[in-house]
């Protein structure tokens, strides 16, 4: 690295103090060990020939440590508020202009953290993420016509319902019947076995009746279907059951 980069290598005192306060001494120690091998390379890339500022974009889930990292980059543990336990404390967009790692020789950096998405994630977490991790639903924000205010709804996947898409819609019972052609007596000799109808094995003997000069059997099969929505009638027409 050029000599300027060596001179610009950030001092760790302020960042480590911020890390100790936010995440504890073990995290600070791990950071110091990593920094020892990477600092010179970072500094070489951060030195700007034209003195311009750097832009850092932090992307991550709620409670993943974005504010802590932003504090580390700024060399100040109080720039962005941090929380514990995977919850978000950032609710408004914060824009701060600081020296990178608190070192003016590295130039300035503008740190921006978007609170709108953090607020959305927090609201989604309160709704159990609409059980998106189980592919049962997803968080969707709708905008009202008056005032443009946003509100969260859980849009459920097929076969699920409930406020948080936590419940599977119960299966519905269906039944189908069919009559054999009329044959002579006795039925056990001449009637077609119900089990031979397709799908094989699902059809069973149900009852019989006189038909003209002979008789006929009625075959029946019972099964269940999965409604896509609570009011979806998934049974084929005329086959609601059990009959």
N, C-alpha and C positions, 0 to 999 in steps of 0.2 A: 504493500500500500504506500501511497505517497506520504511524505512527512506531514502534510496537512491533516491527513487522516489520523495519524498517530496523535497529533496534538488535539484533534477533535474527539478522540475516544472518550465517551461520557464517563463521568465519575459515578460510581454506584451508590454512594452514600444516601442521597435523597431517594432514588428509586427503591433501594432495599428497605429503607425505613417505611416507605409507603406500602411495600409488599408485606413486611412484618406486621404492620398494623391491620392490613386487610385480610391476609391469608395465613399468617403465622410464620414462625422462624424457619420451619422446614421448607416451606415454599420459597422463602427468601434464599436459603442455602442452595436449593436446587437451581434457582435462577442465577445465583452468582457463579456456580460451576459451569452452567451453559454459557453464560456471558463471557467467561474467560476465553473460551475458544472461538467465540463468534464476534466479539466486540470490534476487532480491527477490520474484519470484512464488512460489517455493518457500517462502520464509520466511513470507510472508503466509498461506499455507495451513497451515503447520506450527504457527503460534502457536495454542495451544488456549485458548479462553476459560475453560474450567474447570480448566486445568492438568493435564488427563489425559494419559496416555502415548499414543504412536502405535504401531501394529502394522504391520510391514512383512513381506510374504510374498515370498520369492524363489523363482522357479520357473525351471528351466533344465536343460539337459543336463549331463552330466559334463564338468568342465573348462571350463565356459562363463564362469566368473568370478564365481559367486555369493558365494564367500567373500571375494574381493577387494572386491566391492561392499558386502558387510556390513561389512568393515573400514573402508571409506570412510564409510559412514553413521555408524559409531561414532566416527570420527575417530581410530582407533587401528589400526595395521597388524598388531597381534598378537592381536586378539580371536579371529579364525578363522584356522586354518592354510590356506595356499594351496599349490597344486602347480603344476607346469609340464607342458606337453606333452599337455594334454587328459586327464590322469588325475585320479582323485579321491583326496583324502587325508582326506576327512570320512567317518568310519565310525560315529560316535556322534552322537546329537542334542545340539546345543549350544544353550544358552539363556543369553544375556547381556543385562544391563540396563545401558544407558549413556545419557549425555546425547547428544541428537541432534547430530551433528557436533562432539561434545565441547563443546557450548555449553549451559550450564545454562539460559539464557534461553529456549531452545526447548523446555524440558521434557525428560522422559526417554523413551526408546524401548526396547522389549524386542525383541531380535534373536534369532530362532529359526531354526536350520538343522537340517533332518531328515536324519540320517545313514543311516537305514535304506534310503531310496530311493537314496541315493548308493552305498551298498554293493551294492544290487541292480544298479544300472547298471554298476558296475565288474565284477561277476561276469558280467553279460550281455556286456560288451565283450570279456572274455577268451574268450568262446565265439563271437566274431565276430558278436554280436547275432543268432545263429541265422539269419543272412542275411535278416533281416526287410526290409532295404532292397531286396532283390530278390524280395520276396514269397514266399520259400521256407520261412519258419518264423518262430517267435516264442519269446521267453524266457517261461517259465512257472515259477512257484515253487510247489512242493508242500510240504505240511506232513506230517511223520511222525506216526504215532499216539503214539509214545512221546517225551515231552519237547517235542513241538510244534516241533521244529527244521525249518527251511526248507532245501530243496535245489532247485537249478535244473535244469530239463530243457528241451531244445529240442523243441517240438512242431512237427513238419514239416507243411507244406502238402501238398496232393495232388501226387503225382508226384515228391516229393523224400524223401530219407532220409539217414542218417548222423548222427553225434554232433552236428554243428553244422548239419544240414540243407543241407550244401554240395553233395551229389551228387544228380543227377537219376537216377531209377530207369530202367534201360535199357528200351527198347521191346521188346515181345515179338512174335515172328513168328507169324502165323496163316495158315492155308490153308483154302480151301473148294472143294469139288468138286461137280459136278452132271453127270448123264448126260442126253444128248439122247434123245428118243424113237427107237425103232427104225425104220429105213428100209431101202429096198433098196440094193443096190450100184449104182454106186460111191458111197462116202461124200462125196466131193468134189462130187457132183451133188446129193445129196438131204439131207445133214446140215446142220442149222442152224449157221451160223458162230458160234463161241464169243464173238467180239468184240461180238456184238449183244446179249448179256445185260447187264442193268443191275447195277452201274454200268458204263456203256459203256467199252470199251477195257481194263478190268481183267481180263477173262476171256480165257484163252488155251487153245488146243488142248493137251491133255495126252497122251491115248492113245485107243485104240479097242478094241472087242471084238466078237466074233460075238454076235448076239442073235437067237435063233429063226431065222427065215428070212432075216434081214438082218444089219445091224450098227448100232452106235451109237458116238458119240464121247463121251469124257469131257472136260469143260471144267474149268478150274482157275483160281483167282485166289489170289495171295499178297499179304498186306498186313501192316501192323504196327499194334499198339494201344499205348496208354499206360497202364501199371498205375498205380493210385492209391497202392498200398502195395507193398512188396516181395513179399508173398505173394498179391497180387491177380491172379487169372487173368482178364485182360480179353478174351481170345479167346472168341467165342461158343461154346456147348457143342458139342463134337464137331468143332471147327474149329482145333484146335491144329496148328501146322505148323512147317515145311513138311511136307506129307504126301507 
